[in-house]
Amino acid sequence: MKQYNLGIEATLEVLGGKWKALIVCLLMSGTKRTGALQRLIPGISQKVLIQQLRELEKDGIVGRQVYNEMPPKVEYYVTEYGITANKIIDVMCSWGKENIKMRQQQGEDVILMESKL
């Protein structure tokens, strides 16, 4: 039997780590193929991306649609259950933006790339 001391432990088990919340955030805007996700996440290897997607799929956050064609086409999307994590992802994005503003005001050389898009 798995036991948690705090609810946040269960949340971090599913959405924690360097890439998972970012992947879910990107998929919230719509279905994407593996290559598109990899281009949107500089620094992630294809192996790690696929591993993270499989873990999110196992946890019911992300779904995968495989098309029977050559070359194989696979698309990923946020499931109905995964959409329930949207509040968490939004709060993390907002907090991160405020954190970057504060650090910039303190003179740190940091930039938010999405503001350049």
SULWO-V771130 format. One record per residue. OMEGA is omega in degrees with one decimal (999 if undefined). D_CENTER is the distance of its C-alpha to the mean C-alpha in whole Angstrom. Layout:
omega:OMEGA d_center:D_CENTER
omega:OMEGA d_center:D_CENTER
This chain:
omega:177.7 d_center:28
omega:-178.0 d_center:24
omega:177.2 d_center:25
omega:175.7 d_center:23
omega:179.4 d_center:25
omega:179.5 d_center:22
omega:-178.5 d_center:20
omega:177.4 d_center:17
omega:178.6 d_center:17
omega:177.9 d_center:16
omega:-178.6 d_center:13
omega:176.7 d_center:12
omega:-178.4 d_center:13
omega:-173.1 d_center:11
omega:-176.6 d_center:8
omega:-179.6 d_center:9
omega:-173.7 d_center:10
omega:-167.8 d_center:9
omega:-169.0 d_center:6
omega:-179.4 d_center:4
omega:178.2 d_center:3
omega:177.9 d_center:3
omega:179.9 d_center:2
omega:178.9 d_center:3
omega:-179.7 d_center:5
omega:179.9 d_center:6
omega:177.9 d_center:7
omega:-179.1 d_center:9
omega:176.6 d_center:11
omega:-179.2 d_center:12
omega:179.7 d_center:13
omega:174.2 d_center:12
omega:-177.5 d_center:14
omega:-178.7 d_center:13
omega:179.4 d_center:15
omega:178.6 d_center:13
omega:-178.5 d_center:10
omega:177.4 d_center:12
omega:-178.6 d_center:14
omega:-178.0 d_center:11
omega:178.9 d_center:10
omega:176.3 d_center:13
omega:179.3 d_center:14
omega:177.0 d_center:12
omega:178.8 d_center:14
omega:179.8 d_center:14
omega:-178.9 d_center:15
omega:178.6 d_center:12
omega:-179.6 d_center:10
omega:177.7 d_center:12
omega:-179.7 d_center:13
omega:177.9 d_center:9
omega:179.0 d_center:9
omega:178.0 d_center:12
omega:177.8 d_center:12
omega:177.1 d_center:9
omega:178.5 d_center:12
omega:-179.8 d_center:14
omega:175.8 d_center:13
omega:-178.1 d_center:13
omega:-176.7 d_center:10
omega:174.2 d_center:10
omega:-177.9 d_center:13
omega:176.9 d_center:15
omega:179.2 d_center:18
omega:179.5 d_center:20
omega:-178.0 d_center:23
omega:179.2 d_center:26
omega:178.7 d_center:27
omega:-8.0 d_center:28
omega:-177.9 d_center:26
omega:178.5 d_center:23
omega:179.6 d_center:21
omega:177.2 d_center:17
omega:179.0 d_center:15
omega:-178.7 d_center:12
omega:176.1 d_center:11
omega:179.2 d_center:10
omega:175.9 d_center:13
omega:177.1 d_center:15
omega:179.6 d_center:15
omega:178.9 d_center:11
omega:178.6 d_center:12
omega:177.4 d_center:14
omega:-176.6 d_center:10
omega:179.5 d_center:11
omega:-179.6 d_center:13
omega:-178.4 d_center:11
omega:178.7 d_center:8
omega:179.6 d_center:11
omega:178.8 d_center:13
omega:178.5 d_center:11
omega:-179.8 d_center:11
omega:-180.0 d_center:15
omega:179.9 d_center:16
omega:178.2 d_center:14
omega:178.6 d_center:16
omega:178.1 d_center:19
omega:179.1 d_center:19
omega:177.5 d_center:19
omega:-178.9 d_center:22
omega:-180.0 d_center:24
omega:176.8 d_center:23
omega:179.4 d_center:25
omega:178.2 d_center:28
omega:175.4 d_center:28
omega:179.3 d_center:29
omega:179.2 d_center:26
omega:-177.2 d_center:25
omega:-177.1 d_center:21
omega:174.9 d_center:20
omega:-174.7 d_center:17
omega:-177.3 d_center:16
omega:177.8 d_center:15
omega:177.7 d_center:18
omega:-177.1 d_center:20
omega:999 d_center:18
